[in-house]
Amino acid sequence: MDELRKIDLNLLLTLHALLTEKHVTRAALRLHRSQPAVSHALAQLREHFDDPLLIRKNGKMTLSARAQTLLPPLEASLYGLNNLVGSPVFSPSTAKRRFRIAMSDYAARIVLPPLLIYLRENAPGFDLAISQASREMMLAQLEDGEVDLALGIFPGAAGDIQKEKLFPEQFICLADRRFMPENGRLSLEEWLAKPHVMLGLLPDAVDEIEKALIARGLKRHICVALPHWSAAVSLLPGTDLVLTVASRSVTPERYHEALCRFEPPLPLSGFNYEQAWHSRKNTDPAHQWLRHEIMKSCAAFRSEAG
């Protein structure tokens, strides 16, 4: 306990805000303190740890190597202390929390609406800050404590990253029927000859579809690569483009009457849509409750698959 006497415990709250926000002004807003006060606290923390903690790289602030090692135990300790001195029973109806959740606009469209209806009725003090990133970036953000939860597909998750299946998904294809055979289907050769729309946060991403093609020594022509699920369907009417996409992203009532839906002409494995978090969140009752409610909000999707 001797080391604790060497530091004001309030500085640890400031340290947590600085390391998660990586920005003095945003940390000040989060703490409801002035920017000069937080800058002064950062100077004290740098002196205490004999480390810059935040360093400027490529035009933005990043964590030093020491700061990266500090964040996980700091966050776990602060949550533990909060539970120690706080109310012994978690109550979602009175709790006030802000959760940072990473998800694509796919999840924002199908998972978020029912979840928000439930939260507004049962946990009105819960605020959500939604961000979008590639799956690799989401996992890195979970490791660094930049986000509390991530929704997506995480086959590479390991170590301290935990995940839970929300519902199964499968791929379907969409195209303007005027550019399709009369039977509304394409052979593999015809499908490969078509220009394709690819969805991904990065234009050269290797997704499940590309992996299946590579495994067979095949290649498709990507005419348009974009990160917006909601916009992709709008590109199809009046063009010969083909979109291969997760089935729930384009329910029949949402796409243009000119389009037809058909199965991909090559075997594409289904996949599980998941929620992922860092193990340091395991003992946080508010985080546990939110994960449980997200799982409940996806129950209808699991029933459809069954």
Summary of the structure (lengths in Angstrom):
residues: 306
radius of gyration: 23.1
end to end distance: 54.4
largest distance: 79.4
contacts: 881
relative contact order: 0.14
helix: 46%
strand: 22%
